[in-house]
Amino acid sequence: MLQVQLRLCVVLLSFAVGLLAGCDGARSSGDIGSSKRAGPLPSRVTFASTGDGGHYLSLSVSDAHKLLTPRLEQTSALMADWGQQTDTAAVVNGGYFHSDMPLSLVVAAGERLADNISAVTRNNQLYPVLRSAFWMSDGGQAEIGWVGVDHAGGLRAFTEPMPYRRNQVAALVPPPDTSGSEINPRWAIGGGPRLLKNGLAAITYDEEIFWGSGIELNDVRPRTAICITADDKVILYVSEGARLDALPQKLQALECVEAMNLDGGGSSAMYVEGLAVLDQQRAVPVVLAIRVAR
């Protein structure tokens, strides 16, 4: 894993990227102005680049418990606007959405704002599905699993996805509630597919029914992911262009042992201290933000 870069160099590089991104004129009013509203990155948060188009933010699980939070708006906003909000030190895009409606789990400050989709349409029929999520418990433990809504309306985490195969014809019956565990996260963000489990590549693309969605394993696109390292750090990662099936190896190089993909393609974006590291000018309704330290 590459050593941490000096923050001054990173900020200057990000500033240059931001200037170049602004040349196309597709900027929002929140990205224009003489004063930067975003705050400084907390001293215990590391920002670095990998040299192959990857960029990441790293913080301890205990700091992630206090400083990381999903944010949801009823109307999608450009990442420049998200990245320059007051009390925001850094931000990456969140889970999947359609128009302004999130399709992935969002829990902030213990309040459940959106759920993972419970079924998808393939072959002109509905397929019940469990999608991935990353969550932080009230006790400060970081977890990745497959999360759905039980019959009582609560969140339930499962240790395995539903065993779908690529282009499977018959839909499966969802697992019984008793095979999962009830969870009440402090915060959570959904996405998928799972990328790493117990340190090994474990892409649950087929099981989470991403086939037929337009998301492919082998095309090169910008990517966003979140992972947990062996030494209890949380990493927010973006790539300027990578295959989905190459992400496990890239994250293993950062010492990640558990990892989940977030929305990618045109949605992938990262801002640090109000400056663009990666931004493709797509408005999104959900982000994952690192707050300014208090």
C-alpha positions, 0 to 999 in steps of 0.5 A: 500500500502506498504511503500517505501523501502530504496533504498540501500536495493532495490539496493542490492536485485536487485544486488543479483537477477542480479547475480542469473539471470546471472548464466544461461550464456544467457547474451549479451555483453552489460550485461558484463563489469566492468563499469555500464553505466546506471545512478542513479534513480532520487530522486523523483522516488520511487522503491519498491516491494510488497512482493508477487512478484510485483515490481514497479516504481512510479513518479509524472505525471509531472515527467513522462512527462519529464523523461519517454519515449518509445524507439524503435530499428529496431532490438530487444535487450535484456533487459540487454542492454536496462537497461544499456544504457547511460542516463537510470535510469530504464526500463520496456518492452513495448507493443506487437511485432512480430519478430522485428516489434512492434504491439502496438503504440509507440510515442516518442518526438512527433514522431509516430514510430508505431501504434496499430494494426487495425485488427486481424485474427480470424476464418479465417477472419479479425476483425477490433479492437481498442487496448489500449494505454497510452499517455502523452499530450504536456500539461502534462496530462496522459491518457489511452484509445483506440487508432486507426488511422483515415481516414486522417492518424491521431491518434484518441482516443476513450472512449470505445472499440469495443463491441466484445464478446468472440469468436464472429463470425461476425466482427464489423464495426469500429466506425466513426472518429467523435466518437473519439478525435484527439490526438497528444501525446508527448509520447505514448505506446500501449498494452492491455487489459485495466485493470482499468477504473475510479477506477474499474476493467474493463478488456477489454479482449474480446473487444480488441480481445485477445481471440485466441491470446495465452494470457489467463486471468487465467494462471500465467505468469510474467506481466507488466502494467502501471497505473495512481493513484488517486493522479496523479502518474504514476506507472510502474509495473511488477509481477514475476507471476500473472493471468491477471484477478488478475492484477486489484486488485494488481494495486488497492492496489497501489492506481491505478485508470486507468491501462493498461496491457503491453506485458507479459510472457517472455517479462516482465522485469524491470531494475533499475540503470542497475541491473535486478529486473526481466529479462527472457532474451527475446529480445524486440524492444520496452521499456519504459525508465526513463531517468536520471535527468538532 
